[in-house]
Structure formats: structure tokens, C-alpha cells
Amino acid sequence: MTNVFLVTNDDIIVCDPEGEYYPLINKMQGQVIRISPPSKDYVNPMDINLDYSDDENPLALKSDFILSLCELIT
């Protein structure tokens, strides 16, 4: 992860339920988003950005994602 941070401009997303990467993220001046029942932060999987893709239809991409999510849940 540190190598990717140093040699690219890519976004790095870390899912860290135990909080083990918190010190590393702070050293790299990253953003920590705490998602839990008492947190005010949340993820809305149905949110859509109509400027998401120039090549494909963003609505079709989001529809495919929602269908996949529903399949995983059931």
C-alpha cells in the first residue's frame, strides 16, 4: 500500500474493521471515515453520480450494481 501511495496518484481505500491501519493512514495524511451505528457517516449504495462515466450509461452501471448487491444479500 505504501508503494502505491508513493509511486501513483491512485486513490487508496482501506477497509479496516480492527483499526490496525489508523496510524499509517494518519502518517500519510489520509482521511479516516468511521462507519458504525452511532456514527454520523454513512455509505449510500443507491446514490448515483450522473457524471460517473463518459463511455457508459451511469444509470445502467448503477442498476447493475444494485442488482448484484441484491443477489448478494439474498
All heavy atoms as a GROMACS GRO file, in nm:
protein
  587
    1MET      N    1   0.084  -0.118   0.000
    1MET     CA    2   0.000   0.000   0.000
    1MET      C    3   0.088   0.125   0.000
    1MET      O    4   0.058   0.221  -0.070
    1MET     CB    5  -0.092  -0.002   0.122
    1MET     CG    6  -0.180   0.117   0.133
    1MET     SD    7  -0.307   0.110   0.260
    1MET     CE    8  -0.219   0.069   0.405
    2THR      N    9   0.194   0.124   0.076
    2THR     CA   10   0.283   0.239   0.080
    2THR      C   11   0.348   0.263  -0.056
    2THR      O   12   0.361   0.377  -0.099
    2THR     CB   13   0.392   0.220   0.187
    2THR    OG1   14   0.329   0.191   0.311
    2THR    CG2   15   0.477   0.344   0.203
    3ASN      N   16   0.384   0.156  -0.125
    3ASN     CA   17   0.443   0.168  -0.258
    3ASN      C   18   0.346   0.235  -0.355
    3ASN      O   19   0.384   0.323  -0.431
    3ASN     CB   20   0.487   0.032  -0.310
    3ASN     CG   21   0.566   0.044  -0.438
    3ASN    OD1   22   0.648   0.132  -0.453
    3ASN    ND2   23   0.538  -0.046  -0.531
    4VAL      N   24   0.220   0.192  -0.354
    4VAL     CA   25   0.119   0.252  -0.441
    4VAL      C   26   0.104   0.400  -0.408
    4VAL      O   27   0.095   0.485  -0.496
    4VAL     CB   28  -0.017   0.179  -0.427
    4VAL    CG1   29  -0.127   0.252  -0.501
    4VAL    CG2   30  -0.005   0.036  -0.476
    5PHE      N   31   0.105   0.433  -0.280
    5PHE     CA   32   0.093   0.571  -0.237
    5PHE      C   33   0.208   0.657  -0.289
    5PHE      O   34   0.189   0.771  -0.332
    5PHE     CB   35   0.087   0.578  -0.084
    5PHE     CG   36   0.083   0.717  -0.028
    5PHE    CD1   37  -0.034   0.791  -0.032
    5PHE    CD2   38   0.196   0.776   0.025
    5PHE    CE1   39  -0.039   0.920   0.018
    5PHE    CE2   40   0.193   0.904   0.077
    5PHE     CZ   41   0.075   0.977   0.072
    6LEU      N   42   0.329   0.600  -0.288
    6LEU     CA   43   0.447   0.676  -0.326
    6LEU      C   44   0.467   0.691  -0.476
    6LEU      O   45   0.522   0.790  -0.522
    6LEU     CB   46   0.573   0.612  -0.265
    6LEU     CG   47   0.582   0.618  -0.113
    6LEU    CD1   48   0.700   0.537  -0.064
    6LEU    CD2   49   0.589   0.761  -0.063
    7VAL      N   50   0.421   0.592  -0.556
    7VAL     CA   51   0.452   0.595  -0.699
    7VAL      C   52   0.333   0.628  -0.790
    7VAL      O   53   0.351   0.640  -0.910
    7VAL     CB   54   0.517   0.462  -0.745
    7VAL    CG1   55   0.647   0.438  -0.674
    7VAL    CG2   56   0.422   0.345  -0.728
    8THR      N   57   0.213   0.641  -0.734
    8THR     CA   58   0.098   0.673  -0.818
    8THR      C   59   0.015   0.784  -0.754
    8THR      O   60   0.035   0.821  -0.639
    8THR     CB   61   0.005   0.551  -0.839
    8THR    OG1   62  -0.062   0.522  -0.716
    8THR    CG2   63   0.080   0.429  -0.886
    9ASN      N   64  -0.081   0.831  -0.830
    9ASN     CA   65  -0.179   0.927  -0.777
    9ASN      C   66  -0.313   0.858  -0.753
    9ASN      O   67  -0.416   0.926  -0.739
    9ASN     CB   68  -0.198   1.043  -0.874
    9ASN     CG   69  -0.076   1.133  -0.878
    9ASN    OD1   70  -0.009   1.152  -0.777
    9ASN    ND2   71  -0.045   1.187  -0.994
   10ASP      N   72  -0.313   0.725  -0.750
   10ASP     CA   73  -0.437   0.650  -0.730
   10ASP      C   74  -0.494   0.674  -0.591
   10ASP      O   75  -0.420   0.698  -0.494
   10ASP     CB   76  -0.412   0.500  -0.748
   10ASP     CG   77  -0.373   0.463  -0.890
   10ASP    OD1   78  -0.391   0.548  -0.980
   10ASP    OD2   79  -0.325   0.351  -0.911
   11ASP      N   80  -0.626   0.664  -0.581
   11ASP     CA   81  -0.692   0.666  -0.451
   11ASP      C   82  -0.674   0.530  -0.387
   11ASP      O   83  -0.679   0.427  -0.455
   11ASP     CB   84  -0.841   0.695  -0.465
   11ASP     CG   85  -0.868   0.838  -0.508
   11ASP    OD1   86  -0.784   0.925  -0.482
   11ASP    OD2   87  -0.975   0.862  -0.568
   12ILE      N   88  -0.652   0.527  -0.258
   12ILE     CA   89  -0.637   0.402  -0.184
   12ILE      C   90  -0.749   0.396  -0.082
   12ILE      O   91  -0.764   0.486   0.000
   12ILE     CB   92  -0.500   0.395  -0.114
   12ILE    CG1   93  -0.388   0.410  -0.215
   12ILE    CG2   94  -0.487   0.265  -0.036
   12ILE    CD1   95  -0.251   0.430  -0.154
   13ILE      N   96  -0.826   0.289  -0.086
   13ILE     CA   97  -0.935   0.270   0.009
   13ILE      C   98  -0.902   0.149   0.094
   13ILE      O   99  -0.875   0.041   0.042
   13ILE     CB  100  -1.069   0.250  -0.064
   13ILE    CG1  101  -1.100   0.374  -0.148
   13ILE    CG2  102  -1.180   0.221   0.036
   13ILE    CD1  103  -1.221   0.359  -0.236
   14VAL      N  104  -0.902   0.168   0.225
   14VAL     CA  105  -0.869   0.060   0.317
   14VAL      C  106  -0.991   0.033   0.404
   14VAL      O  107  -1.043   0.123   0.469
   14VAL     CB  108  -0.749   0.101   0.408
   14VAL    CG1  109  -0.718  -0.009   0.507
   14VAL    CG2  110  -0.629   0.135   0.324
   15CYS      N  111  -1.037  -0.091   0.404
   15CYS     CA  112  -1.143  -0.134   0.495
   15CYS      C  113  -1.073  -0.197   0.614
   15CYS      O  114  -1.006  -0.299   0.600
   15CYS     CB  115  -1.236  -0.233   0.428
   15CYS     SG  116  -1.327  -0.162   0.291
   16ASP      N  117  -1.086  -0.137   0.729
   16ASP     CA  118  -1.008  -0.177   0.846
   16ASP      C  119  -1.096  -0.187   0.969
   16ASP      O  120  -1.099  -0.097   1.053
   16ASP     CB  121  -0.896  -0.074   0.866
   16ASP     CG  122  -0.803  -0.109   0.979
   16ASP    OD1  123  -0.797  -0.226   1.019
   16ASP    OD2  124  -0.735  -0.016   1.027
   17PRO      N  125  -1.169  -0.298   0.984
   17PRO     CA  126  -1.261  -0.310   1.098
   17PRO      C  127  -1.190  -0.312   1.234
   17PRO      O  128  -1.249  -0.275   1.335
   17PRO     CB  129  -1.336  -0.440   1.074
   17PRO     CG  130  -1.259  -0.512   0.970
   17PRO     CD  131  -1.176  -0.414   0.897
   18GLU      N  132  -1.064  -0.350   1.239
   18GLU     CA  133  -0.992  -0.356   1.366
   18GLU      C  134  -0.916  -0.228   1.397
   18GLU      O  135  -0.860  -0.213   1.506
   18GLU     CB  136  -0.894  -0.475   1.364
   18GLU     CG  137  -0.961  -0.609   1.342
   18GLU     CD  138  -1.053  -0.647   1.456
   18GLU    OE1  139  -1.021  -0.615   1.572
   18GLU    OE2  140  -1.158  -0.707   1.428
   19GLY      N  141  -0.906  -0.136   1.302
   19GLY     CA  142  -0.836  -0.010   1.325
   19GLY      C  143  -0.684  -0.024   1.324
   19GLY      O  144  -0.614   0.062   1.377
   20GLU      N  145  -0.633  -0.129   1.263
   20GLU     CA  146  -0.489  -0.153   1.262
   20GLU      C  147  -0.412  -0.056   1.174
   20GLU      O  148  -0.294  -0.030   1.198
   20GLU     CB  149  -0.461  -0.297   1.217
   20GLU     CG  150  -0.523  -0.400   1.308
   20GLU     CD  151  -0.526  -0.538   1.247
   20GLU    OE1  152  -0.546  -0.549   1.124
   20GLU    OE2  153  -0.508  -0.634   1.323
   21TYR      N  154  -0.476  -0.004   1.071
   21TYR     CA  155  -0.407   0.084   0.976
   21TYR      C  156  -0.423   0.231   1.011
   21TYR      O  157  -0.371   0.318   0.941
   21TYR     CB  158  -0.459   0.059   0.834
   21TYR     CG  159  -0.412  -0.072   0.778
   21TYR    CD1  160  -0.490  -0.187   0.788
   21TYR    CD2  161  -0.288  -0.082   0.716
   21TYR    CE1  162  -0.446  -0.307   0.737
   21TYR    CE2  163  -0.244  -0.202   0.664
   21TYR     CZ  164  -0.323  -0.314   0.676
   21TYR     OH  165  -0.280  -0.433   0.626
   22TYR      N  166  -0.491   0.262   1.118
   22TYR     CA  167  -0.516   0.401   1.156
   22TYR      C  168  -0.388   0.484   1.168
   22TYR      O  169  -0.379   0.593   1.111
   22TYR     CB  170  -0.598   0.405   1.286
   22TYR     CG  171  -0.635   0.544   1.328
   22TYR    CD1  172  -0.738   0.612   1.264
   22TYR    CD2  173  -0.568   0.610   1.430
   22TYR    CE1  174  -0.774   0.740   1.301
   22TYR    CE2  175  -0.602   0.738   1.468
   22TYR     CZ  176  -0.705   0.802   1.402
   22TYR     OH  177  -0.738   0.930   1.440
   23PRO      N  178  -0.282   0.435   1.238
   23PRO     CA  179  -0.158   0.515   1.247
   23PRO      C  180  -0.094   0.539   1.110
   23PRO      O  181  -0.045   0.649   1.084
   23PRO     CB  182  -0.066   0.431   1.336
   23PRO     CG  183  -0.158   0.342   1.413
   23PRO     CD  184  -0.274   0.315   1.322
   24LEU      N  185  -0.095   0.439   1.023
   24LEU     CA  186  -0.037   0.454   0.889
   24LEU      C  187  -0.115   0.556   0.807
   24LEU      O  188  -0.057   0.642   0.740
   24LEU     CB  189  -0.034   0.320   0.817
   24LEU     CG  190   0.025   0.321   0.676
   24LEU    CD1  191   0.171   0.364   0.678
   24LEU    CD2  192   0.010   0.184   0.612
   25ILE      N  193  -0.247   0.550   0.814
   25ILE     CA  194  -0.331   0.645   0.740
   25ILE      C  195  -0.305   0.788   0.789
   25ILE      O  196  -0.295   0.881   0.709
   25ILE     CB  197  -0.481   0.609   0.754
   25ILE    CG1  198  -0.508   0.468   0.704
   25ILE    CG2  199  -0.569   0.710   0.685
   25ILE    CD1  200  -0.471   0.442   0.562
   26ASN      N  201  -0.291   0.805   0.919
   26ASN     CA  202  -0.260   0.938   0.973
   26ASN      C  203  -0.124   0.988   0.925
   26ASN      O  204  -0.110   1.105   0.890
   26ASN     CB  205  -0.264   0.936   1.126
   26ASN     CG  206  -0.405   0.950   1.177
   26ASN    OD1  207  -0.493   0.999   1.109
   26ASN    ND2  208  -0.426   0.904   1.299
   27LYS      N  209  -0.023   0.901   0.923
   27LYS     CA  210   0.110   0.940   0.876
   27LYS      C  211   0.107   0.984   0.729
   27LYS      O  212   0.181   1.072   0.689
   27LYS     CB  213   0.210   0.825   0.892
   27LYS     CG  214   0.245   0.795   1.033
   27LYS     CD  215   0.349   0.892   1.083
   27LYS     CE  216   0.392   0.848   1.221
   27LYS     NZ  217   0.467   0.947   1.290
   28MET      N  218   0.021   0.920   0.650
   28MET     CA  219   0.010   0.953   0.507
   28MET      C  220  -0.090   1.065   0.483
   28MET      O  221  -0.124   1.094   0.369
   28MET     CB  222  -0.030   0.828   0.429
   28MET     CG  223   0.073   0.721   0.429
   28MET     SD  224   0.015   0.582   0.332
   28MET     CE  225   0.162   0.484   0.324
   29GLN      N  226  -0.139   1.126   0.591
   29GLN     CA  227  -0.235   1.236   0.586
   29GLN      C  228  -0.362   1.195   0.510
   29GLN      O  229  -0.419   1.272   0.433
   29GLN     CB  230  -0.172   1.361   0.524
   29GLN     CG  231  -0.055   1.411   0.604
   29GLN     CD  232   0.014   1.529   0.540
   29GLN    OE1  233  -0.008   1.562   0.425
   29GLN    NE2  234   0.099   1.594   0.617
   30GLY      N  235  -0.406   1.072   0.535
   30GLY     CA  236  -0.528   1.022   0.473
   30GLY      C  237  -0.651   1.060   0.552
   30GLY      O  238  -0.643   1.118   0.661
   31GLN      N  239  -0.764   1.028   0.499
   31GLN     CA  240  -0.892   1.057   0.563
   31GLN      C  241  -0.949   0.929   0.620
   31GLN      O  242  -0.958   0.828   0.551
   31GLN     CB  243  -0.989   1.116   0.461
   31GLN     CG  244  -1.125   1.147   0.517
   31GLN     CD  245  -1.220   1.200   0.411
   31GLN    OE1  246  -1.191   1.195   0.292
   31GLN    NE2  247  -1.332   1.251   0.454
   32VAL      N  248  -0.988   0.932   0.745
   32VAL     CA  249  -1.049   0.817   0.810
   32VAL      C  250  -1.198   0.844   0.824
   32VAL      O  251  -1.239   0.948   0.877
   32VAL     CB  252  -0.986   0.790   0.949
   32VAL    CG1  253  -1.058   0.679   1.020
   32VAL    CG2  254  -0.838   0.759   0.934
   33ILE      N  255  -1.278   0.753   0.775
   33ILE     CA  256  -1.423   0.764   0.787
   33ILE      C  257  -1.470   0.647   0.873
   33ILE      O  258  -1.452   0.531   0.837
   33ILE     CB  259  -1.491   0.759   0.648
   33ILE    CG1  260  -1.438   0.873   0.560
   33ILE    CG2  261  -1.642   0.766   0.663
   33ILE    CD1  262  -1.481   0.863   0.417
   34ARG      N  263  -1.528   0.678   0.985
   34ARG     CA  264  -1.576   0.574   1.076
   34ARG      C  265  -1.723   0.547   1.046
   34ARG      O  266  -1.806   0.637   1.057
   34ARG     CB  267  -1.559   0.616   1.220
   34ARG     CG  268  -1.414   0.640   1.257
   34ARG     CD  269  -1.403   0.673   1.405
   34ARG     NE  270  -1.271   0.721   1.438
   34ARG     CZ  271  -1.166   0.644   1.462
   34ARG    NH1  272  -1.178   0.514   1.456
   34ARG    NH2  273  -1.050   0.697   1.494
   35ILE      N  274  -1.751   0.424   1.008
   35ILE     CA  275  -1.889   0.384   0.978
   35ILE      C  276  -1.931   0.283   1.083
   35ILE      O  277  -1.876   0.173   1.090
   35ILE     CB  278  -1.900   0.324   0.837
   35ILE    CG1  279  -1.855   0.427   0.733
   35ILE    CG2  280  -2.042   0.278   0.809
   35ILE    CD1  281  -1.847   0.375   0.593
   36SER      N  282  -2.026   0.323   1.166
   36SER     CA  283  -2.078   0.236   1.272
   36SER      C  284  -2.216   0.288   1.310
   36SER      O  285  -2.255   0.398   1.271
   36SER     CB  286  -1.984   0.239   1.392
   36SER     OG  287  -1.982   0.366   1.451
   37PRO      N  288  -2.291   0.211   1.387
   37PRO     CA  289  -2.427   0.257   1.424
   37PRO      C  290  -2.432   0.396   1.488
   37PRO      O  291  -2.517   0.476   1.450
   37PRO     CB  292  -2.476   0.148   1.519
   37PRO     CG  293  -2.405   0.025   1.473
   37PRO     CD  294  -2.268   0.072   1.430
   38PRO      N  295  -2.343   0.432   1.580
   38PRO     CA  296  -2.354   0.568   1.636
   38PRO      C  297  -2.290   0.677   1.550
   38PRO      O  298  -2.303   0.795   1.581
   38PRO     CB  299  -2.281   0.556   1.770
   38PRO     CG  300  -2.185   0.445   1.752
   38PRO     CD  301  -2.249   0.350   1.656
   39SER      N  302  -2.221   0.640   1.443
   39SER     CA  303  -2.151   0.738   1.359
   39SER      C  304  -2.250   0.819   1.276
   39SER      O  305  -2.356   0.771   1.236
   39SER     CB  306  -2.054   0.665   1.265
   39SER     OG  307  -1.997   0.755   1.174
   40LYS      N  308  -2.211   0.942   1.245
   40LYS     CA  309  -2.292   1.026   1.156
   40LYS      C  310  -2.254   1.005   1.010
   40LYS      O  311  -2.318   1.058   0.921
   40LYS     CB  312  -2.278   1.173   1.195
   40LYS     CG  313  -2.338   1.203   1.331
   40LYS     CD  314  -2.332   1.348   1.364
   40LYS     CE  315  -2.395   1.368   1.502
   40LYS     NZ  316  -2.405   1.505   1.539
   41ASP      N  317  -2.146   0.930   0.985
   41ASP     CA  318  -2.104   0.899   0.848
   41ASP      C  319  -2.176   0.773   0.801
   41ASP      O  320  -2.206   0.683   0.880
   41ASP     CB  321  -1.953   0.874   0.843
   41ASP     CG  322  -1.874   0.998   0.881
   41ASP    OD1  323  -1.917   1.108   0.843
   41ASP    OD2  324  -1.771   0.983   0.948
   42TYR      N  325  -2.204   0.766   0.674
   42TYR     CA  326  -2.272   0.651   0.619
   42TYR      C  327  -2.237   0.634   0.472
   42TYR      O  328  -2.180   0.724   0.410
   42TYR     CB  329  -2.425   0.665   0.633
   42TYR     CG  330  -2.481   0.783   0.560
   42TYR    CD1  331  -2.526   0.771   0.428
   42TYR    CD2  332  -2.488   0.909   0.619
   42TYR    CE1  333  -2.577   0.880   0.359
   42TYR    CE2  334  -2.538   1.018   0.550
   42TYR     CZ  335  -2.583   1.002   0.421
   42TYR     OH  336  -2.631   1.110   0.353
   43VAL      N  337  -2.269   0.517   0.419
   43VAL     CA  338  -2.250   0.488   0.278
   43VAL      C  339  -2.387   0.462   0.219
   43VAL      O  340  -2.463   0.380   0.272
   43VAL     CB  341  -2.160   0.363   0.258
   43VAL    CG1  342  -2.150   0.327   0.113
   43VAL    CG2  343  -2.022   0.388   0.317
   44ASN      N  344  -2.421   0.530   0.112
   44ASN     CA  345  -2.548   0.510   0.044
   44ASN      C  346  -2.521   0.438  -0.088
   44ASN      O  347  -2.482   0.501  -0.186
   44ASN     CB  348  -2.619   0.643   0.020
   44ASN     CG  349  -2.753   0.626  -0.048
   44ASN    OD1  350  -2.794   0.516  -0.081
   44ASN    ND2  351  -2.821   0.738  -0.070
   45PRO      N  352  -2.542   0.306  -0.093
   45PRO     CA  353  -2.512   0.232  -0.216
   45PRO      C  354  -2.603   0.268  -0.333
   45PRO      O  355  -2.574   0.234  -0.446
   45PRO     CB  356  -2.530   0.086  -0.176
   45PRO     CG  357  -2.619   0.090  -0.058
   45PRO     CD  358  -2.594   0.220   0.012
   46MET      N  359  -2.712   0.339  -0.305
   46MET     CA  360  -2.804   0.375  -0.414
   46MET      C  361  -2.781   0.516  -0.466
   46MET      O  362  -2.846   0.558  -0.560
   46MET     CB  363  -2.948   0.359  -0.366
   46MET     CG  364  -2.982   0.216  -0.337
   46MET     SD  365  -3.156   0.197  -0.312
   46MET     CE  366  -3.160   0.025  -0.268
   47ASP      N  367  -2.685   0.587  -0.407
   47ASP     CA  368  -2.651   0.720  -0.456
   47ASP      C  369  -2.592   0.708  -0.596
   47ASP      O  370  -2.521   0.613  -0.627
   47ASP     CB  371  -2.550   0.785  -0.362
   47ASP     CG  372  -2.527   0.931  -0.394
   47ASP    OD1  373  -2.617   0.994  -0.453
   47ASP    OD2  374  -2.418   0.981  -0.360
   48ILE      N  375  -2.624   0.802  -0.682
   48ILE     CA  376  -2.576   0.796  -0.820
   48ILE      C  377  -2.513   0.929  -0.860
   48ILE      O  378  -2.563   1.036  -0.824
   48ILE     CB  379  -2.689   0.757  -0.917
   48ILE    CG1  380  -2.633   0.734  -1.057
   48ILE    CG2  381  -2.799   0.858  -0.918
   48ILE    CD1  382  -2.729   0.665  -1.150
   49ASN      N  383  -2.404   0.920  -0.932
   49ASN     CA  384  -2.337   1.037  -0.988
   49ASN      C  385  -2.355   1.029  -1.139
   49ASN      O  386  -2.296   0.943  -1.204
   49ASN     CB  387  -2.190   1.037  -0.949
   49ASN     CG  388  -2.115   1.156  -1.004
   49ASN    OD1  389  -2.170   1.236  -1.079
   49ASN    ND2  390  -1.989   1.167  -0.969
   50LEU      N  391  -2.434   1.116  -1.196
   50LEU     CA  392  -2.463   1.109  -1.340
   50LEU      C  393  -2.342   1.144  -1.426
   50LEU      O  394  -2.342   1.117  -1.545
   50LEU     CB  395  -2.582   1.199  -1.374
   50LEU     CG  396  -2.714   1.153  -1.313
   50LEU    CD1  397  -2.825   1.254  -1.344
   50LEU    CD2  398  -2.753   1.016  -1.363
   51ASP      N  399  -2.237   1.201  -1.366
   51ASP     CA  400  -2.114   1.231  -1.439
   51ASP      C  401  -2.009   1.122  -1.419
   51ASP      O  402  -1.892   1.142  -1.446
   51ASP     CB  403  -2.056   1.365  -1.393
   51ASP     CG  404  -2.149   1.481  -1.423
   51ASP    OD1  405  -2.218   1.476  -1.527
   51ASP    OD2  406  -2.155   1.575  -1.342
   52TYR      N  407  -2.050   1.005  -1.371
   52TYR     CA  408  -1.957   0.898  -1.334
   52TYR      C  409  -1.875   0.846  -1.451
   52TYR      O  410  -1.757   0.823  -1.440
   52TYR     CB  411  -2.034   0.783  -1.268
   52TYR     CG  412  -1.948   0.665  -1.232
   52TYR    CD1  413  -1.858   0.674  -1.126
   52TYR    CD2  414  -1.954   0.547  -1.303
   52TYR    CE1  415  -1.779   0.567  -1.092
   52TYR    CE2  416  -1.874   0.440  -1.270
   52TYR     CZ  417  -1.787   0.450  -1.164
   52TYR     OH  418  -1.708   0.344  -1.131
   53SER      N  419  -1.939   0.828  -1.566
   53SER     CA  420  -1.869   0.768  -1.680
   53SER      C  421  -1.909   0.835  -1.809
   53SER      O  422  -2.027   0.856  -1.835
   53SER     CB  423  -1.902   0.619  -1.686
   53SER     OG  424  -1.847   0.560  -1.801
   54ASP      N  425  -1.810   0.867  -1.891
   54ASP     CA  426  -1.837   0.924  -2.022
   54ASP      C  427  -1.866   0.815  -2.125
   54ASP      O  428  -1.940   0.835  -2.220
   54ASP     CB  429  -1.718   1.006  -2.072
   54ASP     CG  430  -1.697   1.131  -1.989
   54ASP    OD1  431  -1.795   1.180  -1.929
   54ASP    OD2  432  -1.583   1.180  -1.984
   55ASP      N  433  -1.807   0.698  -2.104
   55ASP     CA  434  -1.818   0.589  -2.202
   55ASP      C  435  -1.948   0.510  -2.189
   55ASP      O  436  -2.005   0.468  -2.288
   55ASP     CB  437  -1.700   0.493  -2.189
   55ASP     CG  438  -1.568   0.562  -2.216
   55ASP    OD1  439  -1.570   0.665  -2.287
   55ASP    OD2  440  -1.466   0.516  -2.165
   56GLU      N  441  -1.992   0.489  -2.067
   56GLU     CA  442  -2.110   0.406  -2.045
   56GLU      C  443  -2.220   0.487  -1.976
   56GLU      O  444  -2.196   0.593  -1.921
   56GLU     CB  445  -2.073   0.284  -1.961
   56GLU     CG  446  -1.974   0.192  -2.030
   56GLU     CD  447  -1.948   0.067  -1.950
   56GLU    OE1  448  -2.046   0.009  -1.902
   56GLU    OE2  449  -1.832   0.030  -1.936
   57ASN      N  450  -2.337   0.431  -1.976
   57ASN     CA  451  -2.452   0.496  -1.913
   57ASN      C  452  -2.442   0.478  -1.761
   57ASN      O  453  -2.449   0.366  -1.712
   57ASN     CB  454  -2.580   0.432  -1.968
   57ASN     CG  455  -2.705   0.493  -1.910
   57ASN    OD1  456  -2.699   0.575  -1.819
   57ASN    ND2  457  -2.818   0.451  -1.963
   58PRO      N  458  -2.427   0.587  -1.684
   58PRO     CA  459  -2.416   0.575  -1.538
   58PRO      C  460  -2.537   0.508  -1.474
   58PRO      O  461  -2.523   0.434  -1.378
   58PRO     CB  462  -2.404   0.719  -1.490
   58PRO     CG  463  -2.366   0.798  -1.609
   58PRO     CD  464  -2.416   0.724  -1.728
   59LEU      N  465  -2.654   0.531  -1.528
   59LEU     CA  466  -2.774   0.468  -1.474
   59LEU      C  467  -2.771   0.317  -1.494
   59LEU      O  468  -2.806   0.240  -1.403
   59LEU     CB  469  -2.900   0.528  -1.539
   59LEU     CG  470  -3.033   0.486  -1.480
   59LEU    CD1  471  -3.039   0.517  -1.331
   59LEU    CD2  472  -3.146   0.555  -1.552
   60ALA      N  473  -2.724   0.271  -1.608
   60ALA     CA  474  -2.711   0.127  -1.633
   60ALA      C  475  -2.607   0.066  -1.540
   60ALA      O  476  -2.627  -0.044  -1.486
   60ALA     CB  477  -2.675   0.103  -1.778
   61LEU      N  478  -2.495   0.136  -1.519
   61LEU     CA  479  -2.392   0.085  -1.429
   61LEU      C  480  -2.445   0.073  -1.287
   61LEU      O  481  -2.421  -0.027  -1.218
   61LEU     CB  482  -2.270   0.177  -1.431
   61LEU     CG  483  -2.188   0.180  -1.559
   61LEU    CD1  484  -2.082   0.289  -1.552
   61LEU    CD2  485  -2.124   0.045  -1.584
   62LYS      N  486  -2.519   0.174  -1.241
   62LYS     CA  487  -2.574   0.171  -1.105
   62LYS      C  488  -2.679   0.062  -1.093
   62LYS      O  489  -2.686  -0.009  -0.992
   62LYS     CB  490  -2.632   0.307  -1.068
   62LYS     CG  491  -2.687   0.314  -0.927
   62LYS     CD  492  -2.587   0.277  -0.821
   62LYS     CE  493  -2.485   0.382  -0.801
   62LYS     NZ  494  -2.400   0.364  -0.682
   63SER      N  495  -2.760   0.043  -1.197
   63SER     CA  496  -2.862  -0.063  -1.195
   63SER      C  497  -2.797  -0.200  -1.184
   63SER      O  498  -2.843  -0.285  -1.106
   63SER     CB  499  -2.948  -0.056  -1.321
   63SER     OG  500  -3.017   0.065  -1.328
   64ASP      N  501  -2.690  -0.222  -1.259
   64ASP     CA  502  -2.618  -0.349  -1.249
   64ASP      C  503  -2.561  -0.370  -1.109
   64ASP      O  504  -2.566  -0.480  -1.054
   64ASP     CB  505  -2.503  -0.355  -1.351
   64ASP     CG  506  -2.552  -0.376  -1.492
   64ASP    OD1  507  -2.667  -0.421  -1.511
   64ASP    OD2  508  -2.473  -0.348  -1.585
   65PHE      N  509  -2.509  -0.262  -1.051
   65PHE     CA  510  -2.456  -0.273  -0.916
   65PHE      C  511  -2.564  -0.308  -0.815
   65PHE      O  512  -2.546  -0.395  -0.730
   65PHE     CB  513  -2.388  -0.141  -0.875
   65PHE     CG  514  -2.353  -0.137  -0.729
   65PHE    CD1  515  -2.246  -0.209  -0.681
   65PHE    CD2  516  -2.430  -0.063  -0.641
   65PHE    CE1  517  -2.214  -0.207  -0.546
   65PHE    CE2  518  -2.399  -0.060  -0.507
   65PHE     CZ  519  -2.291  -0.133  -0.459
   66ILE      N  520  -2.680  -0.241  -0.824
   66ILE     CA  521  -2.790  -0.267  -0.730
   66ILE      C  522  -2.839  -0.411  -0.744
   66ILE      O  523  -2.865  -0.479  -0.645
   66ILE     CB  524  -2.905  -0.167  -0.751
   66ILE    CG1  525  -2.859  -0.025  -0.720
   66ILE    CG2  526  -3.028  -0.203  -0.669
   66ILE    CD1  527  -2.821   0.001  -0.578
   67LEU      N  528  -2.851  -0.458  -0.868
   67LEU     CA  529  -2.892  -0.598  -0.890
   67LEU      C  530  -2.791  -0.694  -0.828
   67LEU      O  531  -2.829  -0.793  -0.762
   67LEU     CB  532  -2.910  -0.627  -1.038
   67LEU     CG  533  -3.033  -0.566  -1.102
   67LEU    CD1  534  -3.030  -0.584  -1.253
   67LEU    CD2  535  -3.159  -0.625  -1.043
   68SER      N  536  -2.663  -0.669  -0.846
   68SER     CA  537  -2.560  -0.755  -0.787
   68SER      C  538  -2.566  -0.751  -0.636
   68SER      O  539  -2.552  -0.853  -0.568
   68SER     CB  540  -2.422  -0.710  -0.833
   68SER     OG  541  -2.409  -0.722  -0.970
   69LEU      N  542  -2.588  -0.632  -0.580
   69LEU     CA  543  -2.597  -0.617  -0.435
   69LEU      C  544  -2.716  -0.696  -0.380
   69LEU      O  545  -2.704  -0.767  -0.280
   69LEU     CB  546  -2.609  -0.469  -0.398
   69LEU     CG  547  -2.618  -0.436  -0.251
   69LEU    CD1  548  -2.492  -0.476  -0.178
   69LEU    CD2  549  -2.644  -0.286  -0.233
   70CYS      N  550  -2.829  -0.688  -0.448
   70CYS     CA  551  -2.949  -0.762  -0.405
   70CYS      C  552  -2.926  -0.913  -0.413
   70CYS      O  553  -2.970  -0.987  -0.325
   70CYS     CB  554  -3.070  -0.721  -0.488
   70CYS     SG  555  -3.126  -0.554  -0.454
   71GLU      N  556  -2.856  -0.957  -0.516
   71GLU     CA  557  -2.824  -1.100  -0.527
   71GLU      C  558  -2.736  -1.145  -0.411
   71GLU      O  559  -2.756  -1.254  -0.356
   71GLU     CB  560  -2.756  -1.129  -0.660
   71GLU     CG  561  -2.850  -1.124  -0.779
   71GLU     CD  562  -2.778  -1.142  -0.912
   71GLU    OE1  563  -2.655  -1.170  -0.911
   71GLU    OE2  564  -2.843  -1.132  -1.016
   72LEU      N  565  -2.640  -1.063  -0.375
   72LEU     CA  566  -2.552  -1.099  -0.264
   72LEU      C  567  -2.628  -1.104  -0.131
   72LEU      O  568  -2.602  -1.189  -0.046
   72LEU     CB  569  -2.437  -0.998  -0.252
   72LEU     CG  570  -2.329  -1.009  -0.357
   72LEU    CD1  571  -2.233  -0.891  -0.348
   72LEU    CD2  572  -2.252  -1.139  -0.342
   73ILE      N  573  -2.720  -1.010  -0.113
   73ILE     CA  574  -2.796  -1.005   0.011
   73ILE      C  575  -2.887  -1.127   0.025
   73ILE      O  576  -2.899  -1.185   0.132
   73ILE     CB  577  -2.878  -0.874   0.019
   73ILE    CG1  578  -2.782  -0.757   0.036
   73ILE    CG2  579  -2.979  -0.878   0.133
   73ILE    CD1  580  -2.847  -0.622   0.024
   74THR      N  581  -2.952  -1.165  -0.088
   74THR     CA  582  -3.042  -1.280  -0.080
   74THR      C  583  -2.963  -1.407  -0.091
   74THR      O  584  -2.989  -1.507  -0.041
   74THR     CB  585  -3.147  -1.274  -0.192
   74THR    OG1  586  -3.083  -1.272  -0.318
   74THR    CG2  587  -3.238  -1.155  -0.175
   0.00000   0.00000   0.00000
